[in-house]
Amino acid sequence: MEWNPEVVRRVRGAMQDRARSQACLFKAFSSVMTREQAEALAREGIAEYGRIRAERDGRKLAPEDWMNEHYTMMGGVFETEISDTEEYCEMKMHYCPLLEEWKKMGLSPEDQDLFCDVAMELDRNRAKEHGIPCDIVERLGKGDPCGKRRRIDRDGGLFRLIARLPGKRRAYAPAFRGAGPQQHKGIP
């Protein structure tokens, strides 16, 4: 799939502004409360936005809808790769504009990872509102090779959105099942 480079540039810029705002808010919170309290407050606020975002979706999303929507709308922004095999469908994001902004700001690797994890409260809570378990264990901010690594898995007839753990392969997502392995990559 091809993404419009100008749109990708502008969306990345908006997300970098979001990253800078998040870092500035965290710094302000930390000046009047403990770091742990500031983190809890930041998570609470971003989790609420995840619930609002789910409501704005206008319909209940199935896990395969989530992946299709992300790839179609944001794949170029995050340099998303979808792997589709008989066993599973996996989504990997190789670039994060938020993380790049935190690096430009000179934040420590520990703060980059913390802010990355806190920012994903949006994803976790949006998924929760749609009834999709979402456990993200790989993050670019943590130094992993990709971020928000997710896999569609079938468990007892229910679809679940989970982070792919190395070596785990259980099933495939029919919405992505093709004639064999396929790779889809976003633009740099």
C-alpha positions as a Markdown table, in Angstrom:
| # | Residue | x | y | z |
|---|---|---|---|---|
| 1 | Met | 0.0 | 0.0 | 0.0 |
| 2 | Glu | 1.2 | 3.5 | -0.8 |
| 3 | Trp | 0.7 | 6.4 | 1.6 |
| 4 | Asn | 0.8 | 10.1 | 0.7 |
| 5 | Pro | 4.2 | 11.3 | 2.0 |
| 6 | Glu | 2.8 | 14.8 | 2.8 |
| 7 | Val | 0.0 | 13.3 | 4.9 |
| 8 | Val | 2.5 | 11.0 | 6.7 |
| 9 | Arg | 4.8 | 14.0 | 7.4 |
| 10 | Arg | 1.9 | 16.1 | 8.8 |
| 11 | Val | 0.5 | 13.3 | 11.0 |
| 12 | Arg | 3.9 | 12.6 | 12.4 |
| 13 | Gly | 4.3 | 16.3 | 13.2 |
| 14 | Ala | 1.0 | 16.3 | 15.0 |
| 15 | Met | 2.0 | 13.2 | 17.0 |
| 16 | Gln | 5.4 | 14.8 | 17.8 |
| 17 | Asp | 3.5 | 17.8 | 19.3 |
| 18 | Arg | 1.4 | 15.3 | 21.3 |
| 19 | Ala | 4.7 | 13.7 | 22.6 |
| 20 | Arg | 6.1 | 17.1 | 23.6 |
| 21 | Ser | 2.8 | 18.0 | 25.4 |
| 22 | Gln | 2.8 | 14.7 | 27.2 |
| 23 | Ala | 6.4 | 15.3 | 28.4 |
| 24 | Cys | 5.7 | 18.9 | 29.5 |
| 25 | Leu | 2.6 | 17.8 | 31.4 |
| 26 | Phe | 4.5 | 15.1 | 33.1 |
| 27 | Lys | 7.3 | 17.5 | 34.1 |
| 28 | Ala | 4.7 | 20.0 | 35.5 |
| 29 | Phe | 2.9 | 17.2 | 37.4 |
| 30 | Ser | 6.2 | 16.0 | 38.8 |
| 31 | Ser | 7.0 | 19.5 | 40.2 |
| 32 | Val | 3.9 | 19.3 | 42.6 |
| 33 | Met | 3.6 | 15.6 | 43.3 |
| 34 | Thr | 5.8 | 12.4 | 43.4 |
| 35 | Arg | 6.9 | 10.9 | 40.1 |
| 36 | Glu | 4.6 | 7.9 | 40.9 |
| 37 | Gln | 1.6 | 10.1 | 41.4 |
| 38 | Ala | 2.4 | 12.0 | 38.2 |
| 39 | Glu | 2.6 | 8.7 | 36.3 |
| 40 | Ala | -0.7 | 7.5 | 37.7 |
| 41 | Leu | -2.4 | 10.8 | 36.8 |
| 42 | Ala | -0.9 | 10.7 | 33.2 |
| 43 | Arg | -2.1 | 7.1 | 32.8 |
| 44 | Glu | -5.5 | 8.0 | 34.0 |
| 45 | Gly | -5.9 | 10.9 | 31.6 |
| 46 | Ile | -4.6 | 9.0 | 28.6 |
| 47 | Ala | -6.7 | 5.9 | 29.5 |
| 48 | Glu | -9.8 | 8.2 | 29.4 |
| 49 | Tyr | -8.8 | 9.4 | 26.0 |
| 50 | Gly | -8.7 | 5.7 | 24.9 |
| 51 | Arg | -12.3 | 5.3 | 26.1 |
| 52 | Ile | -13.3 | 8.5 | 24.2 |
| 53 | Arg | -11.5 | 7.3 | 21.1 |
| 54 | Ala | -13.4 | 3.9 | 21.2 |
| 55 | Glu | -16.6 | 5.8 | 21.5 |
| 56 | Arg | -15.6 | 7.9 | 18.5 |
| 57 | Asp | -15.1 | 4.7 | 16.4 |
| 58 | Gly | -18.9 | 4.7 | 16.2 |
| 59 | Arg | -19.1 | 0.9 | 16.2 |
| 60 | Lys | -17.7 | -2.1 | 18.0 |
| 61 | Leu | -14.4 | -3.1 | 16.3 |
| 62 | Ala | -13.4 | -6.8 | 16.0 |
| 63 | Pro | -9.6 | -7.4 | 16.2 |
| 64 | Glu | -9.3 | -7.8 | 12.5 |
| 65 | Asp | -11.1 | -4.5 | 11.9 |
| 66 | Trp | -8.7 | -2.9 | 14.3 |
| 67 | Met | -5.7 | -4.1 | 12.4 |
| 68 | Asn | -7.2 | -3.3 | 9.0 |
| 69 | Glu | -8.0 | 0.2 | 10.2 |
| 70 | His | -4.7 | 0.8 | 11.7 |
| 71 | Tyr | -2.8 | -0.4 | 8.6 |
| 72 | Thr | -5.0 | 1.6 | 6.2 |
| 73 | Met | -5.0 | 4.8 | 8.2 |
| 74 | Met | -1.7 | 4.9 | 10.1 |
| 75 | Gly | 0.5 | 2.2 | 8.5 |
| 76 | Gly | 2.8 | 4.8 | 6.8 |
| 77 | Val | 3.1 | 6.9 | 9.9 |
| 78 | Phe | 4.3 | 4.0 | 12.0 |
| 79 | Glu | 6.1 | 2.1 | 9.2 |
| 80 | Thr | 3.7 | -0.8 | 9.9 |
| 81 | Glu | 4.3 | -4.3 | 8.7 |
| 82 | Ile | 1.6 | -6.9 | 8.5 |
| 83 | Ser | 2.6 | -10.6 | 8.3 |
| 84 | Asp | -0.1 | -12.9 | 7.2 |
| 85 | Thr | 0.5 | -16.6 | 7.3 |
| 86 | Glu | -1.6 | -19.7 | 7.8 |
| 87 | Glu | -0.7 | -19.6 | 11.5 |
| 88 | Tyr | -1.2 | -16.0 | 12.5 |
| 89 | Cys | -1.4 | -12.4 | 11.4 |
| 90 | Glu | 0.9 | -10.0 | 13.2 |
| 91 | Met | 1.3 | -6.3 | 13.1 |
| 92 | Lys | 4.7 | -4.7 | 13.8 |
| 93 | Met | 5.4 | -1.0 | 14.0 |
| 94 | His | 9.0 | 0.0 | 13.2 |
| 95 | Tyr | 8.8 | 3.8 | 13.8 |
| 96 | Cys | 7.1 | 6.0 | 16.4 |
| 97 | Pro | 6.9 | 9.7 | 16.0 |
| 98 | Leu | 6.3 | 10.2 | 19.7 |
| 99 | Leu | 9.5 | 8.3 | 20.6 |
| 100 | Glu | 11.5 | 10.3 | 18.0 |
| 101 | Glu | 10.3 | 13.5 | 19.6 |
| 102 | Trp | 11.3 | 12.3 | 23.1 |
| 103 | Lys | 14.7 | 11.5 | 21.8 |
| 104 | Lys | 15.0 | 15.0 | 20.3 |
| 105 | Met | 14.1 | 16.4 | 23.6 |
| 106 | Gly | 17.0 | 14.6 | 25.2 |
| 107 | Leu | 14.9 | 12.5 | 27.6 |
| 108 | Ser | 16.6 | 9.6 | 29.3 |
| 109 | Pro | 16.0 | 6.1 | 27.9 |
| 110 | Glu | 14.0 | 5.4 | 31.1 |
| 111 | Asp | 11.7 | 8.3 | 30.5 |
| 112 | Gln | 11.3 | 7.4 | 26.9 |
| 113 | Asp | 10.2 | 3.9 | 27.9 |
| 114 | Leu | 7.9 | 5.3 | 30.6 |
| 115 | Phe | 6.3 | 7.8 | 28.3 |
| 116 | Cys | 6.0 | 5.2 | 25.5 |
| 117 | Asp | 4.2 | 2.8 | 27.9 |
| 118 | Val | 2.0 | 5.6 | 29.3 |
| 119 | Ala | 1.0 | 6.7 | 25.8 |
| 120 | Met | -0.1 | 3.2 | 25.0 |
| 121 | Glu | -2.8 | 3.5 | 27.7 |
| 122 | Leu | -4.8 | 4.9 | 24.7 |
| 123 | Asp | -4.4 | 1.6 | 22.8 |
| 124 | Arg | -5.1 | -0.5 | 25.8 |
| 125 | Asn | -8.2 | 1.3 | 26.9 |
| 126 | Arg | -9.6 | 1.7 | 23.4 |
| 127 | Ala | -9.1 | -2.0 | 22.9 |
| 128 | Lys | -10.7 | -2.8 | 26.3 |
| 129 | Glu | -13.8 | -0.7 | 25.3 |
| 130 | His | -14.1 | -2.9 | 22.2 |
| 131 | Gly | -13.7 | -6.1 | 24.2 |
| 132 | Ile | -10.3 | -6.8 | 22.8 |
| 133 | Pro | -7.7 | -7.9 | 25.3 |
| 134 | Cys | -4.5 | -5.9 | 24.5 |
| 135 | Asp | -1.2 | -6.8 | 26.1 |
| 136 | Ile | 1.7 | -4.9 | 24.6 |
| 137 | Val | 5.0 | -6.3 | 25.8 |
| 138 | Glu | 7.3 | -5.0 | 23.1 |
| 139 | Arg | 8.0 | -1.3 | 22.8 |
| 140 | Leu | 10.4 | 0.8 | 20.7 |
| 141 | Gly | 10.8 | 2.9 | 23.8 |
| 142 | Lys | 12.1 | -0.1 | 25.7 |
| 143 | Gly | 14.6 | -0.8 | 23.0 |
| 144 | Asp | 12.7 | -3.6 | 21.3 |
| 145 | Pro | 13.1 | -4.0 | 17.5 |
| 146 | Cys | 9.5 | -3.0 | 17.0 |
| 147 | Gly | 6.7 | -1.4 | 19.0 |
| 148 | Lys | 3.1 | -2.3 | 19.7 |
| 149 | Arg | 3.8 | -5.7 | 18.3 |
| 150 | Arg | 0.4 | -7.4 | 18.0 |
| 151 | Arg | -0.9 | -10.7 | 16.8 |
| 152 | Ile | -4.4 | -11.9 | 16.0 |
| 153 | Asp | -4.9 | -15.2 | 17.8 |
| 154 | Arg | -8.0 | -17.4 | 18.0 |
| 155 | Asp | -8.8 | -18.9 | 21.4 |
| 156 | Gly | -11.9 | -21.0 | 21.8 |
| 157 | Gly | -13.6 | -19.2 | 18.9 |
| 158 | Leu | -12.9 | -15.7 | 20.3 |
| 159 | Phe | -10.5 | -13.3 | 18.7 |
| 160 | Arg | -8.0 | -11.7 | 20.9 |
| 161 | Leu | -5.5 | -9.0 | 20.2 |
| 162 | Ile | -2.2 | -9.8 | 22.0 |
| 163 | Ala | 1.4 | -9.0 | 21.7 |
| 164 | Arg | 3.3 | -11.8 | 20.0 |
| 165 | Leu | 5.7 | -13.5 | 22.3 |
| 166 | Pro | 8.7 | -15.1 | 20.6 |
| 167 | Gly | 8.1 | -18.7 | 19.5 |
| 168 | Lys | 4.3 | -18.5 | 20.1 |
| 169 | Arg | 2.3 | -19.5 | 17.1 |
| 170 | Arg | -1.3 | -20.7 | 17.4 |
| 171 | Ala | -3.7 | -19.7 | 14.7 |
| 172 | Tyr | -4.5 | -17.2 | 11.9 |
| 173 | Ala | -6.9 | -14.4 | 11.4 |
| 174 | Pro | -9.3 | -15.3 | 8.6 |
| 175 | Ala | -9.6 | -11.6 | 7.6 |
| 176 | Phe | -5.9 | -11.6 | 6.7 |
| 177 | Arg | -5.5 | -15.2 | 5.5 |
| 178 | Gly | -4.2 | -15.3 | 2.0 |
| 179 | Ala | -2.5 | -17.7 | -0.4 |
| 180 | Gly | 0.6 | -17.7 | 1.7 |
| 181 | Pro | 2.9 | -15.4 | 3.6 |
| 182 | Gln | 2.6 | -11.7 | 2.6 |
| 183 | Gln | 4.4 | -8.6 | 3.7 |
| 184 | His | 3.0 | -5.1 | 3.7 |
| 185 | Lys | 5.3 | -2.2 | 4.6 |
| 186 | Gly | 4.7 | 1.5 | 5.1 |
| 187 | Ile | 6.8 | 4.2 | 3.7 |
| 188 | Pro | 9.9 | 5.4 | 5.7 |
